[in-house]
Amino acid sequence: MTFLRSKKTRKPPKGFSCYLYLLNVISMKLKIYLFAFLTFITFTTIAQDFHGGVLGGLAASEISGDRLQGPNKAGIYVGAFVYRYISELSSFQMELNFIQKGSRENPDSANNYQSYLLRLNYIELPVHYRYDFAERGTLEAGLSLGVLIHNYEEANGYEWTSGPEFRRTDLSFNIGAFYSLTERLRINVRYSNSIMAVRPHSQGQTYRWNKGQYNEVLSFVLFYEL
């Protein structure tokens, strides 16, 4: 792949203004974390018959629209969850997760030894409907809202600052399935795809439903109920 465009990176102001700028950025991120945390805690305490636990696993991700075949990047997937049954077989589940998304291309003869790395770190809040279709099997579907807390892009070993900026939120549609290994331990396989583009194409072009680049993730996660 080739990288043709470049532009100056927008720099924060200097001196005392720079100090205020950094405080504003830190304050904004703290507000996001606090809002997500309070929402999660409220969800677990306003009703009875809730169950919860912790989760951890791997996310295999790619950016659709970057001309690289994937999933081609592995990332961490950790968090906590709560759920509540609304009928004998149906339940709703809510999670608060940290997930690493992005894309990667390793150098080889097929790509003229070019390399590419994109890291996108999100705090995500998924809300899913679950249906127990078998004694050990459960299907799930729902939405998740992610907040981008860090991003880094690199081409051929150098930080790449060209192209449009990433949007700060990522709304995704998720489908998946659980298999119960024990009474408290389940394994989950989940596919997730952005509903809206996480950033436009480099030239701003669009075609029908293709409005830019989209996160696409296939995750493998263990859920342990406390």
N, CA, C and O of each residue as an XYZ file, in Angstrom:
904
protein
N       0.837     -1.184      0.000
C       0.000      0.000      0.000
C       0.880      1.244      0.000
O       2.019      1.177      0.460
N       0.396      2.363     -0.494
C       1.178      3.587     -0.586
C       0.521      4.684      0.218
O      -0.690      4.671      0.439
N       1.324      5.629      0.651
C       0.843      6.741      1.431
C       1.313      8.019      0.729
O       2.502      8.336      0.745
N       0.376      8.752      0.110
C       0.740      9.861     -0.744
C       0.507     11.212     -0.084
O       1.213     12.181     -0.364
N      -0.491     11.271      0.794
C      -0.857     12.549      1.371
C      -0.145     12.781      2.704
O       0.160     11.832      3.426
N       0.104     13.996      3.009
C       0.634     14.363      4.319
C       0.163     15.770      4.639
O      -0.054     16.593      3.750
N       0.015     16.017      5.904
C      -0.372     17.353      6.340
C       0.214     17.604      7.710
O       0.612     16.673      8.410
N       0.263     18.868      8.087
C       0.834     19.214      9.373
C      -0.079     18.760     10.486
O      -1.298     18.925     10.420
N       0.523     18.186     11.510
C      -0.248     17.774     12.671
C      -0.659     19.000     13.471
O       0.167     19.871     13.742
N      -1.923     19.072     13.850
C      -2.390     20.187     14.650
C      -1.784     20.111     16.039
O      -1.957     19.114     16.739
N      -1.072     21.163     16.445
C      -0.349     21.172     17.707
C      -1.116     21.996     18.726
O      -1.768     22.977     18.368
N      -1.043     21.599     20.011
C      -1.696     22.397     21.049
C      -0.975     23.710     21.233
O       0.198     23.810     20.872
N      -1.615     24.711     21.772
C      -0.969     26.000     22.024
C       0.162     25.874     23.027
O       0.237     24.909     23.787
N       1.061     26.889     23.014
C       2.252     26.846     23.851
C       2.008     27.579     25.167
O       0.993     28.252     25.347
N       2.984     27.425     26.098
C       2.969     28.158     27.337
C       1.799     27.816     28.229
O       1.365     26.666     28.302
N       1.285     28.847     28.916
C       0.184     28.646     29.847
C      -1.066     28.145     29.132
O      -1.834     27.375     29.709
N      -1.282     28.565     27.897
C      -2.425     28.072     27.111
C      -2.322     26.579     26.875
O      -3.334     25.879     26.854
N      -1.112     26.092     26.697
C      -0.902     24.654     26.524
C      -1.302     23.903     27.785
O      -1.909     22.835     27.716
N      -0.954     24.476     28.946
C      -1.326     23.865     30.226
C      -2.835     23.763     30.349
O      -3.354     22.728     30.768
N      -3.553     24.835     29.984
C      -5.015     24.820     30.040
C      -5.584     23.822     29.047
O      -6.576     23.151     29.331
N      -4.959     23.726     27.885
C      -5.398     22.764     26.857
C      -5.309     21.330     27.377
O      -6.239     20.543     27.202
N      -4.188     20.994     28.015
C      -4.011     19.640     28.542
C      -5.008     19.347     29.651
O      -5.545     18.242     29.728
N      -5.261     20.332     30.515
C      -6.242     20.144     31.579
C      -7.629     19.892     31.008
O      -8.384     19.076     31.537
N      -7.963     20.586     29.939
C      -9.270     20.417     29.315
C      -9.409     19.018     28.721
O     -10.457     18.387     28.859
N      -8.349     18.526     28.056
C      -8.375     17.183     27.472
C      -8.529     16.125     28.554
O      -9.347     15.214     28.424
N      -7.736     16.244     29.635
C      -7.804     15.279     30.732
C      -9.178     15.305     31.385
O      -9.748     14.256     31.686
N      -9.710     16.506     31.605
C     -11.031     16.639     32.230
C     -12.112     15.986     31.378
O     -13.013     15.342     31.916
N     -12.037     16.141     30.060
C     -13.033     15.561     29.172
C     -13.011     14.038     29.258
O     -14.063     13.403     29.327
N     -11.818     13.454     29.254
C     -11.721     11.998     29.332
C     -12.210     11.477     30.678
O     -12.862     10.435     30.737
N     -11.902     12.196     31.764
C     -12.374     11.776     33.085
C     -13.889     11.807     33.156
O     -14.498     10.935     33.775
N     -14.507     12.801     32.530
C     -15.964     12.882     32.516
C     -16.572     11.701     31.771
O     -17.598     11.165     32.190
N     -15.947     11.293     30.672
C     -16.441     10.147     29.907
C     -16.359      8.872     30.743
O     -17.318      8.103     30.798
N     -15.207      8.645     31.399
C     -15.041      7.456     32.229
C     -16.042      7.449     33.382
O     -16.635      6.416     33.692
N     -16.224      8.620     34.018
C     -17.130      8.707     35.155
C     -18.567      8.433     34.724
O     -19.299      7.731     35.421
N     -18.973      8.982     33.584
C     -20.328      8.745     33.095
C     -20.556      7.259     32.822
O     -21.581      6.705     33.219
N     -19.590      6.603     32.134
C     -19.734      5.180     31.825
C     -19.772      4.352     33.109
O     -20.558      3.411     33.222
N     -18.919      4.705     34.080
C     -18.869      3.956     35.329
C     -20.174      4.098     36.113
O     -20.705      3.105     36.611
N     -20.695      5.318     36.227
C     -21.936      5.544     36.968
C     -23.117      4.865     36.284
O     -23.997      4.324     36.954
N     -23.139      4.891     34.958
C     -24.205      4.201     34.226
C     -24.174      2.712     34.503
O     -25.214      2.086     34.706
N     -22.970      2.144     34.509
C     -22.816      0.713     34.740
C     -23.245      0.340     36.155
O     -23.965     -0.639     36.349
N     -22.807      1.114     37.141
C     -23.159      0.827     38.527
C     -24.660      0.974     38.760
O     -25.268      0.160     39.455
N     -25.254      2.012     38.179
C     -26.693      2.228     38.337
C     -27.481      1.062     37.777
O     -28.458      0.613     38.376
N     -27.057      0.582     36.637
C     -27.739     -0.534     35.985
C     -27.736     -1.774     36.869
O     -28.682     -2.561     36.828
N     -26.693     -1.962     37.665
C     -26.585     -3.155     38.504
C     -27.342     -3.045     39.815
O     -27.586     -4.055     40.475
N     -27.722     -1.818     40.207
C     -28.291     -1.649     41.538
C     -29.764     -1.256     41.553
O     -30.407     -1.351     42.598
N     -30.313     -0.820     40.425
C     -31.692     -0.336     40.439
C     -32.708     -1.464     40.410
O     -33.896     -1.216     40.617
N     -32.288     -2.674     40.164
C     -33.234     -3.778     40.077
C     -32.651     -5.011     40.755
O     -31.445     -5.123     40.976
N     -33.559     -5.933     41.077
C     -33.131     -7.179     41.702
C     -32.911     -8.247     40.643
O     -33.170     -8.037     39.458
N     -32.424     -9.400     41.097
C     -32.207    -10.568     40.231
C     -31.179    -10.307     39.141
O     -31.267    -10.886     38.058
N     -30.222     -9.456     39.407
C     -29.133     -9.240     38.464
C     -27.974    -10.172     38.808
O     -27.737    -10.493     39.973
N     -27.266    -10.593     37.774
C     -26.067    -11.408     37.926
C     -24.949    -10.731     37.136
O     -25.202    -10.074     36.126
N     -23.723    -10.898     37.601
C     -22.624    -10.232     36.920
C     -21.305    -10.927     37.121
O     -21.205    -11.911     37.854
N     -20.283    -10.399     36.455
C     -18.955    -10.976     36.561
C     -17.949    -10.209     35.733
O     -18.167     -9.052     35.375
N     -16.844    -10.869     35.434
C     -15.759    -10.264     34.673
C     -15.547    -11.051     33.391
O     -15.971    -12.200     33.270
N     -14.885    -10.414     32.441
C     -14.649    -11.049     31.144
C     -13.272    -10.690     30.633
O     -12.708     -9.659     31.002
N     -12.734    -11.547     29.782
C     -11.428    -11.276     29.201
C     -11.158    -12.177     28.015
O     -11.558    -13.341     28.000
N     -10.482    -11.635     27.026
C     -10.176    -12.427     25.848
C      -9.420    -11.622     24.816
O      -8.726    -10.658     25.139
N      -9.566    -12.037     23.559
C      -8.852    -11.423     22.447
C      -9.825    -10.926     21.391
O     -10.894    -11.502     21.186
N      -9.435     -9.845     20.726
C     -10.212     -9.294     19.618
C      -9.345     -9.317     18.363
O      -8.243     -8.769     18.354
N      -9.843     -9.950     17.310
C      -9.182     -9.925     16.007
C      -9.906     -8.881     15.163
O     -11.096     -9.025     14.882
N      -9.196     -7.836     14.761
C      -9.870     -6.694     14.141
C      -9.249     -6.310     12.809
O      -8.139     -6.713     12.461
N     -10.022     -5.505     12.076
C      -9.561     -4.885     10.841
C     -10.357     -3.609     10.624
O     -11.373     -3.373     11.279
N      -9.883     -2.798      9.703
C     -10.598     -1.602      9.273
C     -11.053     -1.846      7.840
O     -10.233     -1.876      6.922
N     -12.351     -2.020      7.649
C     -12.847     -2.200      6.291
C     -12.732     -0.878      5.551
O     -13.095      0.177      6.073
N     -12.220     -0.951      4.322
C     -11.987      0.262      3.545
C     -10.540      0.691      3.518
O     -10.209      1.697      2.891
N      -9.646     -0.065      4.200
C      -8.223      0.303      4.172
C      -7.430     -0.512      3.154
O      -6.205     -0.411      3.086
N      -8.131     -1.314      2.368
C      -7.535     -2.119      1.292
C      -6.624     -3.237      1.812
O      -5.843     -3.804      1.048
N      -6.720     -3.550      3.083
C      -5.976     -4.665      3.663
C      -6.952     -5.774      4.007
O      -8.048     -5.505      4.500
N      -6.570     -7.013      3.755
C      -7.424     -8.149      4.079
C      -7.234     -8.530      5.535
O      -6.105     -8.586      6.021
N      -8.327     -8.793      6.232
C      -8.252     -9.101      7.658
C      -9.245    -10.153      8.041
O      -9.822    -10.811      7.176
N      -9.461    -10.329      9.363
C      -8.833     -9.596     10.475
C      -7.315     -9.805     10.518
O      -6.820    -10.910     10.295
N      -6.600     -8.740     10.805
C      -5.142     -8.806     10.736
C      -4.447     -8.211     11.951
O      -3.224     -8.067     11.948
N      -5.210     -7.860     13.002
C      -4.585     -7.322     14.206
C      -5.248     -7.900     15.451
O      -6.475     -7.923     15.551
N      -4.441     -8.365     16.392
C      -4.948     -8.900     17.656
C      -4.909     -7.821     18.726
O      -4.000     -6.991     18.754
N      -5.913     -7.841     19.614
C      -5.966     -6.855     20.679
C      -6.573     -7.436     21.943
O      -7.133     -8.532     21.927
N      -6.461     -6.700     23.030
C      -6.988     -7.106     24.334
C      -8.463     -6.758     24.426
O      -8.905     -5.734     23.905
N      -9.224     -7.623     25.095
C     -10.655     -7.400     25.323
C     -10.937     -7.768     26.778
O     -10.965     -8.952     27.115
N     -11.148     -6.780     27.644
C     -11.392     -7.028     29.071
C     -12.532     -6.139     29.555
O     -12.793     -5.081     28.983
N     -13.208     -6.583     30.619
C     -14.286     -5.760     31.161
C     -15.106     -6.467     32.212
O     -14.651     -7.421     32.844
N     -16.331     -5.981     32.392
C     -17.268     -6.544     33.363
C     -18.654     -6.560     32.742
O     -18.916     -5.838     31.780
N     -19.550     -7.392     33.294
C     -20.880     -7.533     32.713
C     -21.911     -7.766     33.807
O     -21.597     -8.238     34.900
N     -23.160     -7.420     33.478
C     -24.311     -7.762     34.305
C     -25.431     -8.204     33.368
O     -25.499     -7.764     32.221
N     -26.306     -9.076     33.864
C     -27.454     -9.497     33.060
C     -28.631     -9.804     33.970
O     -28.477    -10.034     35.169
N     -29.809     -9.800     33.364
C     -31.036    -10.095     34.099
C     -32.020    -10.797     33.175
O     -32.254    -10.356     32.049
N     -32.592    -11.893     33.661
C     -33.595    -12.621     32.883
C     -34.935    -11.893     32.956
O     -35.364    -11.450     34.022
N     -35.588    -11.781     31.791
C     -36.918    -11.188     31.724
C     -37.978    -12.256     31.456
O     -39.175    -11.980     31.546
N     -37.544    -13.468     31.127
C     -38.425    -14.631     30.987
C     -37.561    -15.870     31.201
O     -36.382    -15.761     31.538
N     -38.141    -17.023     31.007
C     -37.401    -18.261     31.263
C     -36.179    -18.401     30.372
O     -35.154    -18.926     30.806
N     -36.275    -17.936     29.128
C     -35.191    -18.127     28.169
C     -34.558    -16.818     27.685
O     -33.508    -16.846     27.044
N     -35.171    -15.694     27.978
C     -34.699    -14.412     27.452
C     -34.086    -13.551     28.553
O     -34.543    -13.566     29.696
N     -33.054    -12.806     28.195
C     -32.392    -11.921     29.150
C     -31.744    -10.762     28.420
O     -31.546    -10.805     27.206
N     -31.413     -9.716     29.183
C     -30.651     -8.589     28.669
C     -29.316     -8.519     29.406
O     -29.240     -8.757     30.611
N     -28.273     -8.190     28.657
C     -26.934     -8.094     29.240
C     -26.311     -6.753     28.895
O     -26.451     -6.252     27.779
N     -25.625     -6.185     29.867
C     -24.899     -4.935     29.682
C     -23.447     -5.134     30.099
O     -23.167     -5.839     31.068
N     -22.528     -4.516     29.370
C     -21.108     -4.666     29.641
C     -20.422     -3.303     29.650
O     -20.921     -2.339     29.068
N     -19.292     -3.237     30.307
C     -18.400     -2.084     30.241
C     -17.004     -2.630     29.965
O     -16.397     -3.261     30.830
N     -16.490     -2.383     28.741
C     -15.290     -3.061     28.274
C     -14.219     -2.094     27.784
O     -14.500     -0.968     27.374
N     -12.985     -2.579     27.841
C     -11.859     -1.946     27.150
C     -11.470     -2.873     26.014
O     -11.238     -4.063     26.227
N     -11.400     -2.326     24.799
C     -11.091     -3.163     23.640
C     -10.099     -2.450     22.733
O     -10.196     -1.244     22.505
N      -9.143     -3.219     22.221
C      -8.159     -2.699     21.280
C      -8.539     -3.131     19.868
O      -8.592     -4.322     19.564
N      -8.803     -2.151     19.014
C      -9.125     -2.418     17.610
C      -8.014     -1.866     16.731
O      -7.016     -1.348     17.232
N      -8.190     -1.980     15.406
C      -7.200     -1.420     14.504
C      -6.926     -2.300     13.310
O      -7.769     -3.095     12.893
N      -5.720     -2.143     12.761
C      -5.339     -2.876     11.551
C      -3.822     -2.997     11.510
O      -3.106     -2.202     12.118
N      -3.345     -4.003     10.786
C      -1.897     -4.228     10.697
C      -1.559     -4.871      9.353
O      -2.303     -5.707      8.840
N      -0.428     -4.462      8.801
C       0.150     -5.130      7.637
C       1.633     -5.333      7.896
O       2.376     -4.371      8.090
N       2.061     -6.595      7.899
C       3.468     -6.914      8.113
C       4.228     -6.913      6.791
O       3.673     -7.300      5.763
N       5.484     -6.484      6.803
C       6.241     -6.403      5.547
C       6.601     -7.782      4.998
O       7.042     -8.661      5.739
N       6.408     -7.958      3.695
C       6.836     -9.170      2.995
C       6.991     -8.854      1.515
O       6.759     -7.725      1.085
N       7.382     -9.848      0.746
C       7.644     -9.622     -0.679
C       6.381     -9.259     -1.447
O       6.456     -8.589     -2.477
N       5.211     -9.697     -0.956
C       3.954     -9.429     -1.660
C       3.566     -7.956     -1.610
O       2.867     -7.481     -2.505
N       4.003     -7.217     -0.581
C       3.648     -5.794     -0.476
C       4.874     -4.886     -0.557
O       4.871     -3.759     -0.063
N       5.930     -5.415     -1.201
C       7.175     -4.654     -1.371
C       7.777     -4.233     -0.029
O       8.406     -3.180      0.085
N       7.568     -5.084      0.987
C       8.144     -4.904      2.324
C       7.716     -3.583      2.979
O       8.496     -2.917      3.660
N       6.467     -3.242      2.747
C       5.884     -2.085      3.434
C       5.129     -2.561      4.675
O       4.588     -3.667      4.686
N       5.092     -1.740      5.706
C       4.398     -2.095      6.943
C       3.403     -1.000      7.312
O       3.541      0.159      6.923
N       2.399     -1.412      8.074
C       1.359     -0.476      8.507
C       0.804     -0.954      9.833
O       0.609     -2.151     10.039
N       0.549     -0.007     10.740
C      -0.019     -0.344     12.045
C      -0.987      0.754     12.467
O      -0.670      1.942     12.414
N      -2.172      0.328     12.886
C      -3.177      1.250     13.401
C      -3.703      0.694     14.712
O      -4.211     -0.426     14.759
N      -3.584      1.481     15.780
C      -4.120      1.106     17.095
C      -5.261      2.045     17.453
O      -5.115      3.267     17.415
N      -6.405      1.452     17.804
C      -7.566      2.216     18.254
C      -8.042      1.605     19.569
O      -8.506      0.465     19.588
N      -7.934      2.344     20.656
C      -8.355      1.864     21.970
C      -9.690      2.508     22.341
O      -9.840      3.729     22.304
N     -10.657      1.656     22.701
C     -12.004      2.126     23.005
C     -12.445      1.668     24.393
O     -12.050      0.602     24.864
N     -13.270      2.494     25.039
C     -14.118      2.074     26.146
C     -15.499      1.858     25.547
O     -16.062      2.778     24.955
N     -16.059      0.647     25.692
C     -17.321      0.314     25.033
C     -18.398     -0.071     26.034
O     -18.125     -0.637     27.093
N     -19.626      0.252     25.664
C     -20.794     -0.062     26.476
C     -21.785     -0.837     25.614
O     -22.644     -0.222     24.983
N     -21.695     -2.187     25.566
C     -22.647     -2.984     24.790
C     -23.913     -3.290     25.598
O     -23.851     -3.493     26.811
N     -25.051     -3.321     24.917
C     -26.321     -3.759     25.490
C     -26.910     -4.785     24.530
O     -27.180     -4.477     23.369
N     -27.112     -6.024     25.028
C     -27.517     -7.134     24.169
C     -28.766     -7.841     24.692
O     -28.997     -7.937     25.897
N     -29.554     -8.328     23.749
C     -30.622     -9.282     24.060
C     -30.059    -10.681     23.879
O     -29.375    -10.954     22.893
N     -30.347    -11.579     24.834
C     -29.837    -12.946     24.774
C     -31.008    -13.939     24.810
O     -32.026    -13.712     25.463
N     -30.819    -15.050     24.081
C     -31.848    -16.094     24.063
C     -31.180    -17.458     24.236
O     -30.291    -17.823     23.466
N     -31.614    -18.209     25.252
C     -31.063    -19.544     25.513
C     -31.760    -20.552     24.606
O     -32.892    -20.952     24.878
N     -31.095    -20.964     23.537
C     -31.701    -21.894     22.586
C     -31.414    -23.353     22.936
O     -32.026    -24.259     22.371
N     -30.499    -23.578     23.852
C     -30.154    -24.934     24.288
C     -29.679    -24.868     25.734
O     -29.496    -23.785     26.290
N     -29.481    -26.047     26.340
C     -29.079    -26.092     27.746
C     -27.766    -25.353     27.979
O     -27.611    -24.673     28.994
N     -26.823    -25.479     27.052
C     -25.521    -24.821     27.198
C     -25.297    -23.692     26.191
O     -24.255    -23.036     26.225
N     -26.256    -23.458     25.300
C     -26.055    -22.489     24.232
C     -26.955    -21.270     24.338
O     -28.130    -21.379     24.691
N     -26.388    -20.096     24.027
C     -27.120    -18.827     24.073
C     -26.721    -17.976     22.879
O     -25.539    -17.856     22.554
N     -27.722    -17.385     22.225
C     -27.475    -16.434     21.146
C     -27.638    -15.011     21.674
O     -28.376    -14.781     22.633
N     -26.948    -14.058     21.048
C     -27.031    -12.667     21.476
C     -27.008    -11.734     20.272
O     -26.448    -12.060     19.225
N     -27.627    -10.567     20.439
C     -27.587     -9.522     19.423
C     -27.860     -8.190     20.101
O     -28.625     -8.117     21.063
N     -27.232     -7.140     19.596
C     -27.450     -5.832     20.193
C     -26.526     -4.781     19.636
O     -25.906     -4.965     18.588
N     -26.441     -3.675     20.350
C     -25.637     -2.532     19.944
C     -24.586     -2.221     21.000
O     -24.720     -2.601     22.164
N     -23.542     -1.527     20.576
C     -22.534     -1.050     21.522
C     -22.100      0.350     21.117
O     -22.014      0.674     19.932
N     -21.830      1.171     22.123
C     -21.319      2.524     21.897
C     -19.905      2.599     22.445
O     -19.683      2.389     23.637
N     -18.954      2.895     21.581
C     -17.563      2.996     21.979
C     -17.080      4.432     21.972
O     -17.486      5.227     21.124
N     -16.208      4.765     22.919
C     -15.567      6.081     22.992
C     -14.073      5.881     22.772
O     -13.420      5.157     23.523
N     -13.541      6.516     21.753
C     -12.122      6.399     21.429
C     -11.293      7.156     22.451
O     -11.464      8.363     22.622
N     -10.387      6.448     23.138
C      -9.552      7.097     24.149
C      -8.102      7.248     23.699
O      -7.347      8.022     24.290
N      -7.707      6.516     22.659
C      -6.337      6.646     22.156
C      -6.264      6.068     20.752
O      -6.883      5.046     20.459
N      -5.496      6.734     19.879
C      -5.256      6.179     18.550
C      -3.820      6.479     18.117
O      -3.243      7.506     18.473
N      -3.276      5.567     17.351
C      -1.905      5.702     16.855
C      -1.829      5.032     15.497
O      -2.328      3.922     15.311
N      -1.190      5.723     14.534
C      -1.076      5.193     13.176
C       0.372      5.294     12.730
O       1.035      6.308     12.950
N       0.854      4.231     12.101
C       2.261      4.145     11.716
C       2.381      3.506     10.335
O       1.689      2.533     10.035
N       3.255      4.050      9.502
C       3.522      3.500      8.175
C       5.020      3.367      7.974
O       5.767      4.340      8.074
N       5.447      2.142      7.689
C       6.863      1.853      7.454
C       7.762      2.332      8.584
O       8.855      2.851      8.358
N       7.269      2.141      9.821
C       8.065      2.455     10.997
C       8.004      3.887     11.464
O       8.651      4.230     12.454
N       7.239      4.751     10.783
C       7.134      6.155     11.153
C       5.684      6.510     11.440
O       4.766      6.032     10.774
N       5.495      7.364     12.453
C       4.148      7.802     12.772
C       3.557      8.548     11.581
O       4.197      9.414     10.984
N       2.309      8.186     11.251
C       1.654      8.749     10.075
C       0.564      9.704     10.529
O      -0.346      9.318     11.262
N       0.662     10.967     10.086
C      -0.290     11.990     10.541
C      -1.170     12.505      9.414
O      -1.904     13.473      9.611
N      -1.120     11.886      8.236
C      -1.955     12.340      7.134
C      -3.320     11.690      7.207
O      -3.516     10.708      7.923
N      -4.251     12.239      6.467
C      -5.593     11.679      6.421
C      -6.520     12.293      7.450
O      -6.067     13.003      8.347
N      -7.810     12.030      7.331
C      -8.801     12.595      8.259
C      -8.644     12.033      9.664
O      -8.077     10.957      9.851
N      -9.148     12.765     10.646
C      -9.110     12.301     12.024
C     -10.213     11.272     12.271
O     -11.225     11.240     11.571
N      -9.992     10.433     13.284
C     -10.997      9.447     13.667
C     -12.094     10.106     14.489
O     -11.830     11.013     15.278
N     -13.323      9.649     14.300
C     -14.426     10.127     15.122
C     -14.270      9.584     16.542
O     -13.715      8.505     16.744
N     -14.754     10.325     17.501
C     -14.556      9.967     18.907
C     -15.512      8.889     19.386
O     -15.286      8.301     20.444
N     -16.566      8.614     18.645
C     -17.511      7.567     19.045
C     -17.667      6.549     17.924
O     -17.488      6.857     16.746
N     -18.004      5.336     18.322
C     -18.190      4.239     17.369
C     -19.435      3.453     17.770
O     -19.431      2.754     18.783
N     -20.496      3.567     16.981
C     -21.729      2.816     17.206
C     -21.675      1.549     16.363
O     -21.514      1.616     15.144
N     -21.809      0.384     17.017
C     -21.648     -0.893     16.325
C     -22.834     -1.810     16.564
O     -23.518     -1.724     17.584
N     -23.062     -2.697     15.587
C     -24.030     -3.776     15.721
C     -23.279     -5.071     16.006
O     -22.278     -5.369     15.354
N     -23.765     -5.846     16.989
C     -23.068     -7.053     17.420
C     -23.982     -8.274     17.379
O     -25.162     -8.187     17.718
N     -23.433     -9.401     16.966
C     -24.118    -10.688     17.084
C     -23.102    -11.700     17.603
O     -21.905    -11.587     17.338
N     -23.598    -12.700     18.353
C     -22.668    -13.676     18.894
C     -23.370    -14.857     19.519
O     -24.592    -14.987     19.454
N     -22.568    -15.719     20.131
C     -23.093    -16.920     20.770
C     -22.223    -17.284     21.968
O     -21.010    -17.074     21.968
N     -22.885    -17.844     23.002
C     -22.215    -18.347     24.201
C     -22.313    -19.865     24.245
O     -23.274    -20.466     23.767
N     -21.281    -20.462     24.838
C     -21.329    -21.885     25.185
C     -20.856    -22.029     26.623
O     -19.758    -21.587     26.960
N     -21.675    -22.644     27.478
C     -21.344    -22.791     28.895
C     -20.376    -23.939     29.100
O     -20.687    -25.089     28.790
N     -19.195    -23.619     29.626
C     -18.195    -24.645     29.933
C     -18.448    -25.249     31.310
O     -18.324    -26.460     31.495
N     -18.804    -24.401     32.274
C     -19.185    -24.833     33.618
C     -20.373    -23.979     34.046
O     -20.912    -23.211     33.249
N     -20.776    -24.116     35.298
C     -21.907    -23.339     35.792
C     -21.610    -21.848     35.789
O     -22.517    -21.035     35.611
N     -20.341    -21.479     35.985
C     -19.975    -20.063     36.068
C     -19.143    -19.559     34.892
O     -18.984    -18.350     34.725
N     -18.620    -20.449     34.093
C     -17.690    -20.053     33.029
C     -18.296    -20.330     31.656
O     -18.744    -21.441     31.372
N     -18.302    -19.293     30.807
C     -18.821    -19.428     29.452
C     -17.819    -18.839     28.462
O     -17.065    -17.925     28.796
N     -17.820    -19.367     27.251
C     -17.004    -18.806     26.180
C     -17.935    -18.142     25.176
O     -19.009    -18.655     24.861
N     -17.500    -16.993     24.684
C     -18.315    -16.204     23.766
C     -17.538    -15.927     22.482
O     -16.357    -15.580     22.523
N     -18.209    -16.083     21.347
C     -17.676    -15.670     20.047
C     -18.615    -14.597     19.518
O     -19.821    -14.821     19.416
N     -18.067    -13.430     19.180
C     -18.901    -12.287     18.806
C     -18.328    -11.583     17.582
O     -17.119    -11.380     17.462
N     -19.240    -11.214     16.673
C     -18.860    -10.413     15.508
C     -19.448     -9.021     15.674
O     -20.618     -8.871     16.028
N     -18.633     -8.002     15.417
C     -19.057     -6.616     15.587
C     -18.640     -5.802     14.374
O     -17.534     -5.961     13.857
N     -19.536     -4.924     13.923
C     -19.243     -4.061     12.779
C     -19.823     -2.671     13.027
O     -20.959     -2.532     13.481
N     -19.030     -1.648     12.723
C     -19.505     -0.275     12.890
C     -20.709     -0.009     11.999
O     -20.754     -0.454     10.852
N     -21.677      0.715     12.532
C     -22.835      1.134     11.743
C     -22.503      2.396     10.954
O     -22.910      2.538      9.801
N     -21.767      3.304     11.572
C     -21.328      4.526     10.908
C     -19.805      4.494     10.784
O     -19.116      3.900     11.613
N     -19.297      5.132      9.748
C     -17.856      5.150      9.507
C     -17.124      5.800     10.681
O     -17.580      6.802     11.231
N     -15.974      5.211     11.060
C     -15.177      5.781     12.153
C     -14.270      6.905     11.661
O     -13.797      7.718     12.455
N     -14.027      6.951     10.347
C     -13.408      8.124      9.735
C     -13.651      8.070      8.228
O     -13.825      6.986      7.671
N     -13.665      9.228      7.563
C     -13.880      9.243      6.109
C     -12.682      8.662      5.367
O     -11.601      8.514      5.937
N     -12.884      8.332      4.084
C     -11.765      7.962      3.231
C     -10.826      9.156      3.073
O     -11.223     10.300      3.293
N      -9.586      8.883      2.693
C      -8.562      9.928      2.648
C      -8.936     11.068      1.705
O      -8.589     12.220      1.964
N      -9.639     10.763      0.616
C     -10.047     11.795     -0.325
C     -11.487     12.245     -0.111
O     -11.998     13.081     -0.856
N     -12.149     11.683      0.924
C     -13.513     12.071      1.219
C     -14.562     11.451      0.320
O     -15.727     11.844      0.379
N     -14.176     10.482     -0.521
C     -15.118      9.883     -1.452
C     -16.085      8.938     -0.740
O     -15.746      8.345      0.283
N     -17.299      8.805     -1.296
C     -18.318      7.897     -0.771
C     -18.969      7.166     -1.941
O     -18.963      7.640     -3.077
N     -19.537      5.987     -1.626
C     -20.271      5.241     -2.644
C     -21.387      4.462     -1.976
O     -21.133      3.490     -1.264
N     -22.640      4.890     -2.205
C     -23.814      4.275     -1.618
C     -23.659      4.195     -0.101
O     -23.589      5.222      0.575
N     -23.606      2.944      0.446
C     -23.511      2.782      1.899
C     -22.087      2.932      2.418
O     -21.866      3.002      3.627
N     -21.123      2.981      1.502
C     -19.722      3.090      1.915
C     -19.373      4.567      2.127
O     -19.131      5.305      1.173
N     -19.353      4.981      3.402
C     -19.090      6.371      3.739
C     -17.681      6.595      4.271
O     -17.323      7.721      4.620
N     -16.878      5.535      4.338
C     -15.534      5.676      4.878
C     -15.010      4.362      5.406
O     -15.281      3.306      4.833
N     -14.255      4.415      6.501
C     -13.662      3.225      7.106
C     -14.476      2.799      8.323
O     -14.983      3.639      9.067
N     -14.596      1.485      8.520
C     -15.437      0.919      9.569
C     -14.644     -0.098     10.379
O     -13.847     -0.857      9.826
N     -14.865     -0.110     11.692
C     -14.285     -1.147     12.537
C     -15.020     -2.465     12.321
O     -16.248     -2.502     12.245
N     -14.254     -3.533     12.225
C     -14.810     -4.878     12.115
C     -14.025     -5.788     13.054
O     -12.801     -5.871     12.957
N     -14.725     -6.471     13.964
C     -14.057     -7.221     15.027
C     -14.676     -8.600     15.175
O     -15.899     -8.744     15.158
N     -13.833     -9.609     15.320
C     -14.243    -10.952     15.704
C     -13.549    -11.261     17.018
O     -12.322    -11.357     17.063
N     -14.327    -11.420     18.100
C     -13.743    -11.578     19.435
C     -14.005    -12.969     20.004
O     -15.002    -13.618     19.687
N     -13.074    -13.403     20.856
C     -13.161    -14.682     21.556
C     -12.905    -14.391     23.037
O     -11.782    -14.080     23.432
N     -13.966    -14.497     23.855
C     -13.906    -13.978     25.215
C     -14.472    -14.987     26.204
O     -15.471    -15.652     25.925
N     -13.825    -15.097     27.364
C     -14.340    -15.907     28.474
C     -15.098    -15.017     29.448
O     -14.604    -13.958     29.834
N     -16.288    -15.437     29.848
C     -17.108    -14.741     30.826
C     -17.171    -15.578     32.104
O     -17.566    -16.743     32.077
N     -16.777    -14.968     33.223
C     -16.819    -15.669     34.515
C     -17.798    -14.954     35.433
O     -17.625    -13.775     35.743
N     -18.823    -15.674     35.865
C     -19.842    -15.105     36.721
C     -19.410    -15.171     38.186
O     -19.029    -16.238     38.668
N     -19.462    -14.074     38.879
C     -19.026    -14.008     40.275
C     -20.131    -14.445     41.218
O     -19.939    -14.452     42.434
